[in-house]
Amino acid sequence: MSRWRPPSSKSSPYITAEGAEKLRAELKGLWERRADVTRHLAAAAAEGDRSENAEYIYRKKELREVDRRIRYLQKRLPELKVVAQLPPDRARVFFGAWVTLENADGEESTYRIVGADEFDPQKGWISVDSPMARALLKKAIDDDVIVNTPTGPMRCVIMDIGYE
């Protein structure tokens, strides 16, 4: 059986100014953490037999994870496009919008459409590549939106759109 998997589709290159700054700060922090991990790795390697040295094995794994994230950020940051200005038509849903939806049960929920590198379900931030965001883009207040979910289609109404 083959391990080959088709490459995943590219995520959109858009990001908010705050998100881009957060990624740059993460990259800087990773370089500082890498220096610390390298120092601990050298100390663990100096202890002798590396095959049974748990500290050495742990630090090698940690260094590999830090390096992987650094490589990703170094490749991703140059291709990102920071969206800092508001759209001319603020009555419609575009990147960076806060959207309040009401479902069929009358429950309201608020989402912000952000870049793929900064989505956070805890804050209500959804990726611009998500099915929900794709269904919301270019819609206006009082528009019906149908989102295909794993449990079936979900119908919502846009109650409010904001960019602040």
C-alpha positions as CSV (number, residue, x, y, z in Angstrom):
1,M,0.0,0.0,0.0
2,S,1.3,3.4,-1.0
3,R,1.8,6.3,1.4
4,W,1.5,8.9,-1.3
5,R,-1.2,11.5,-0.7
6,P,-2.2,14.2,-3.2
7,P,-1.0,17.6,-2.1
8,S,-3.5,19.7,-0.2
9,S,-5.0,22.7,-1.9
10,K,-3.2,26.0,-1.3
11,S,-4.9,28.2,1.3
12,S,-5.7,31.8,0.4
13,P,-2.9,34.2,0.8
14,Y,-4.9,36.9,2.7
15,I,-4.2,37.9,6.3
16,T,-5.2,40.7,8.6
17,A,-2.5,43.2,9.7
18,E,-2.7,41.9,13.3
19,G,-2.4,38.3,12.0
20,A,0.7,39.1,10.0
21,E,2.3,40.8,13.0
22,K,1.5,37.8,15.2
23,L,3.2,35.4,12.7
24,R,6.3,37.6,12.6
25,A,6.4,37.7,16.4
26,E,6.0,33.9,16.4
27,L,8.9,33.5,14.0
28,K,11.2,35.7,16.1
29,G,10.2,33.8,19.3
30,L,10.9,30.5,17.5
31,W,14.5,31.6,16.6
32,E,15.0,32.5,20.3
33,R,13.6,29.2,21.4
34,R,15.7,27.3,18.9
35,A,18.9,28.8,20.5
36,D,17.7,27.6,23.9
37,V,16.8,24.1,22.6
38,T,20.2,23.8,20.8
39,R,22.0,24.7,24.0
40,H,20.1,22.1,26.0
41,L,20.6,19.5,23.2
42,A,24.4,20.1,23.3
43,A,24.4,19.6,27.1
44,A,22.4,16.4,26.8
45,A,24.7,15.1,24.0
46,A,27.7,15.7,26.3
47,E,26.3,13.3,28.9
48,G,27.4,10.3,26.9
49,D,25.4,7.4,25.4
50,R,22.8,9.0,23.2
51,S,20.8,5.9,22.4
52,E,19.3,5.7,25.9
53,N,19.5,9.4,26.8
54,A,15.9,10.5,27.1
55,E,16.8,14.2,27.4
56,Y,18.8,14.0,24.1
57,I,16.0,12.2,22.3
58,Y,13.4,14.7,23.6
59,R,15.5,17.8,22.6
60,K,16.2,16.3,19.1
61,K,12.4,16.0,18.6
62,E,11.8,19.5,20.0
63,L,14.4,20.9,17.7
64,R,12.9,19.1,14.7
65,E,9.4,20.6,15.5
66,V,10.8,24.1,16.0
67,D,12.7,23.9,12.7
68,R,9.6,22.6,10.8
69,R,7.6,25.6,12.0
70,I,10.4,28.0,11.2
71,R,10.6,26.6,7.7
72,Y,6.8,26.9,7.2
73,L,6.7,30.5,8.4
74,Q,9.7,31.5,6.3
75,K,8.0,30.2,3.2
76,R,4.5,31.4,4.1
77,L,5.2,35.0,5.3
78,P,6.5,36.3,1.9
79,E,3.5,35.0,0.0
80,L,0.9,36.5,2.4
81,K,-1.0,39.6,1.3
82,V,-2.0,41.9,4.2
83,V,-5.5,43.3,3.9
84,A,-5.4,46.5,5.9
85,Q,-7.9,48.7,4.2
86,L,-11.7,48.4,4.5
87,P,-13.7,47.4,1.5
88,P,-15.6,50.3,-0.4
89,D,-19.0,48.6,0.1
90,R,-19.3,47.9,3.8
91,A,-22.9,46.8,3.4
92,R,-21.6,43.4,2.1
93,V,-19.5,40.7,3.6
94,F,-15.8,40.7,2.6
95,F,-12.5,39.6,4.2
96,G,-12.2,40.9,7.8
97,A,-15.9,41.4,8.4
98,W,-17.7,40.6,11.6
99,V,-21.0,38.8,10.6
100,T,-23.9,38.1,13.0
101,L,-26.1,35.3,11.8
102,E,-29.5,34.0,13.1
103,N,-30.3,30.3,12.5
104,A,-33.8,28.8,12.1
105,D,-34.1,28.4,15.9
106,G,-33.6,32.2,16.5
107,E,-30.1,31.7,18.0
108,E,-27.5,34.3,17.0
109,S,-23.8,33.7,16.5
110,T,-21.1,36.1,15.4
111,Y,-18.1,35.2,13.2
112,R,-15.1,37.1,11.8
113,I,-13.7,36.2,8.4
114,V,-9.9,36.0,8.6
115,G,-7.0,34.3,6.8
116,A,-6.3,30.6,6.9
117,D,-3.3,31.2,9.2
118,E,-5.1,33.0,11.9
119,F,-8.5,31.3,12.3
120,D,-9.6,30.6,15.9
121,P,-12.9,28.9,16.7
122,Q,-12.7,30.0,20.3
123,K,-12.9,33.7,19.2
124,G,-15.4,33.0,16.4
125,W,-12.8,33.7,13.7
126,I,-13.4,31.5,10.7
127,S,-11.1,31.0,7.7
128,V,-11.9,32.7,4.4
129,D,-11.5,29.2,2.9
130,S,-14.1,27.6,5.1
131,P,-17.5,26.6,3.7
132,M,-19.3,29.0,6.0
133,A,-17.1,32.0,4.9
134,R,-17.5,31.1,1.2
135,A,-21.2,31.0,1.6
136,L,-21.2,34.4,3.4
137,L,-18.9,36.4,1.0
138,K,-20.6,39.2,-1.0
139,K,-23.9,38.7,0.9
140,A,-25.8,41.7,2.5
141,I,-27.9,42.1,5.6
142,D,-31.2,40.1,5.5
143,D,-29.8,37.7,2.9
144,D,-30.5,34.0,3.4
145,V,-27.4,31.9,3.5
146,I,-27.3,28.1,3.0
147,V,-24.2,26.5,4.4
148,N,-23.5,22.8,3.6
149,T,-22.5,21.1,6.9
150,P,-21.7,17.5,7.6
151,T,-25.1,17.1,9.2
152,G,-26.9,18.7,6.2
153,P,-27.6,22.1,4.9
154,M,-27.9,24.9,7.5
155,R,-30.0,28.0,6.7
156,C,-29.1,31.3,8.3
157,V,-30.0,35.0,7.9
158,I,-27.4,37.8,8.1
159,M,-28.4,40.1,10.9
160,D,-25.4,42.5,11.0
161,I,-22.1,43.2,9.2
162,G,-19.3,45.2,10.8
163,Y,-15.7,45.9,10.1
164,E,-14.6,47.4,13.4
